[in-house]
């Protein structure tokens, strides 16, 4: 067994190809290639008879393996994310977007790559609120986001659909803020996803990132609903019936994102979407580092 010592944290753990694979995928490397590199690192250590190594040595060998494969940019990204983890920089990622655009799937992949242990959905926050706040007090949280107009009285001249949606968002955002405040207070990473993550309703602080996920067309959204129904008790028909309303909410979210300078990412292919988010995070983190150093 190979034992890895982390000198900074003063811990000794068995070498794990899975953990190393996750670190390599952070650099945008396909998981299959990342696993092959991790296996190669293990074989090299065994060949050299090194059964007690430091985490720095693991990093150096991994960097070399990436270069051997001609993955120079990925090697540099690997060093960046590895250094960031070593500094224990807290990260918070918030993924918004209307129902059915793939937020949960994207969040799962991001959590794996970033080593975030739990994902909090805003539907879960809303469900908790439903249990403690009576329907008579906040009726909007007791209905679907695209049906909230039925219980929210929109002022004259306002789109009832958008007013009802934003009324629900305003209330659920209280829970989102509470989750973020705890994350900041305890220095914990956070990944929050859901339709209630809307630009302008939550203030972002250092190393906190928000993205609005979209689909290119109504047809894409419908296909997502049917795909999701294969693995869920939620019927696709209810969402398909209201797809025009859901697309109107997407248009509104895009407008809000543009107003508040939040990146909008079209989700057509999972790997590309996740890589785009990771690349954007890295650029902005590097920019923050350069400002601190100047």
N, C-alpha and C positions, 0 to 999 in steps of 0.2 A: 504493500500500500504506500502511495506517495502522500506525504504530509506537507501541507503548505502552511508556512508561517507568515502572518501579516504583522510586520514589525510595528506599524503604527497603532493597530488595535490590540496587539499582543495576544492574538488568538492563533491556535493551531487546528487546522481542519483537513480532512482527507481531500485530495484532489478530486474535482468534479468536472467531467466533460460537459455536463449540462449547464453548470454555472458559467464555464468558460465560453460555451456556445452562445449563451445569452449575451455575454459581454461583447462577443465578436459581431453578433447581429445588430448591436447598437450602432456599429459603424456602417450599416447598410449592406452587409454581406448576407447573401441568401443563406437560410438556415441549414440547408444541406451542405454547402461549402463550409459554413462556420463549424458544423459538427465534424467535418473531415479534418479541418485545421486543428480543432481541439483534440481529436484522436491522434493527430500527428504530433502534437506537443507531448501527449502522454507517452507515445512510443519513443520519442527522442529521449525523454527523461529516463525511461526504463532501459533504453539501450546504453545510456551513459552511467547507469547504476545509481542515479540520483533519486533517493527516496525521501529526502528531506530538503525542501527548497523554499525560497521566499516568494511572496507574491510578485515582487519586482522581477525575479528571474522568470517567472511564468509570463509576465508582461513582455519581457525582452524577446523570449522565444516566439511568442505569438506574433509580435511585431515583425520578426524575421520571416515567419511562415507566410504572413500576408504579402510581404515584399517578394518572396520567392514565387508567389502566384501572380505577380504583376499588379497587385492591388495596392498601389502606392497611396492613392487618395483614401482608401478604406483604412490603410495602416495609420495614416495621420488622424483620421477620425477616431480610430480605436484608442490611440494615445490620449486624444482630447477627452473622451468620455471616461477613460480609466482615471485620468488625473482629476476630473470633476468628482468622480465617486470617492477618490481618496481624500478629497477636501470636504467630503460630506455636505455638499451643496444641496439644500432643500429645493425640490422642484414641485410645482403644481401645474397640472394640465387640465383645462376645461374644454370639453367638446360639446358644441351646440349643433343644432340642426333639427329639422322637422322629423316626425316619426317615420321610420322606415328607410333612412338614408344610410344606415350601417354604422351608427355611432358605437353601439355595444361591441361589435366585432373589432372595430378599429381600436377601441379602448382596451380590449383584451390583449391585442398584439402589442400596443404601446406599453401596457403594464408589464408584460413579459420582458420586453427589451430594456425598459427603464428600471426593472427590479422593484416595481411598486406592488405591494402585496394585496391591496384591495382596491376595488373600483366602486364608487358610490354613484348610483343612478338617481337622477332627480325624481323619477317616479317613486323610488323608495322613500325619499324625503317627503313627497306628497302623501304617500300612503300612511306614514307615521303621523303627519299632520291631520289626516282624515280621522284617525283614531282618537285624537285628543281635542279636536276642534269640531264642534257641532255643525251640521249641515246648515242650520239656520244662521250661524254666525258668518261662515265663509262658504257659501254655496258653490263658488267657482272651482274650489279644489276637489269637489266631489263629482266632477264631470270631466270628460276628455278635453284636452287642450283645444281641440278644434270644434268643441261644442259649448265652450264656456259662455258664448254670447247669449245662450238661452237663459242664463241666470244672472248675467251682468247687464245692467241697463246703460247702454252706450249713450253718451251725450249727443245731442243733435249735431249732425255733420261729420261724425266719426264712423268709420267702418265697424259695424258691430262685431264681426269676426275677429278683427285685430284688437279691438278694445277688450273683448272677452278674454282673448289669449293673453294679452299683456296684464290684465287684472290677475289672472292665475299666476303668471310669471312673477309679478311683484310679490305675491304672498309666498310662493315657493322659494324665492330668492333669499328670504329670511333664513331658511334652513341651509341654503348653499353658503351664505356668509358665515353661518355658525360653524360649518365644517371647515371652511378655510381658516377661520380664526383659531380653531383648535390646532389645525395643521401648522400655522405660523407659531403659535405659542409653544408647541411641543417639538418643533423642528421636523415634522413628519412630511414625507412626500404625499401628494394627493392627486387622485385622478377622478374627476367628476364628469359624468356625461349625461346628457338628456336634453329634451326640447326646451327646458326652462333655463338653460345656459344661454342667455341673450345679452349681446353687447349693450353696455350702458346700465345694466341692472346690478352688476357686481364690479367693484373696484379692484383692479389687479395691482399687485405690488411686485417687489423684486423677485425675479425668477419664477413668475407666474405667467402662463401662456394660455390664451384662448383661441380656439379655431371654430369656424362655422363650416360644417360639412353639408354639401349639397349633392343632388343628383342632376344630370343634364336634362332630363325630360320626365314627363308624366309616365311614359312607357317604362322607363328605368325604375321609377318608384313602384309601379304596379308589380313588376317582376320581383322586386325586393320583398313586397308584401307576401307574395305567394311562396317565395323561398323561405322566408321567416316562418310561415305557417307550417312548414314541414317539420320544424323542431319546436313548435310552441302550441299551446292550447288556444292561442289567439287566432280567430278566424280571419282570413285575408279579406273576406267580402265586405266587412264593415268599413275597412280602410279604403278599399277600392271604390266603394260607393261614395266616399268623401274625398277622393283624391284631388279634385279641383280645389277644395277648401284647404287641403294640406299644402298644395303647391302655392296657394296664395300666401300662406304663412311662410313658406320658404322664401318667396319674393321679399316679404317684409324683413325676414332675418338677414337677407343679403343687403338690403338697404341699411339696416342698423349696423351691420358689420362695416360697410363702407363709411358710414358716418363716424364710427368710433375707431377706425383704423385696425380692424380685426381681420386677419387673413381668412379668405373664403377658399375652401378646397373642394373641388369636384371629385366625388368618390366613384370612380369607374372600375378601378382595379386596386385591391387591398394593399398589395405590396407598394405600389406607387404612392398611394395616399399616405401610408405610414412613413415611407422614406421622405416624402415631402415635408411632413410635420417634423421629423427628426432633423432634417437638414435646416429647416427654418429655426428650430430651437437652438441648434448648434451655432448658427450664424449670430443669433441675437445674444447668446451667452458669451460668445467670443467678443462681440462688440461691447458688452458690459465689462468684460475683463480689460479691454483696451482703454476704456474710459477710466477705470480704476487705476490703471498703471500710468496714465498721463498726468 
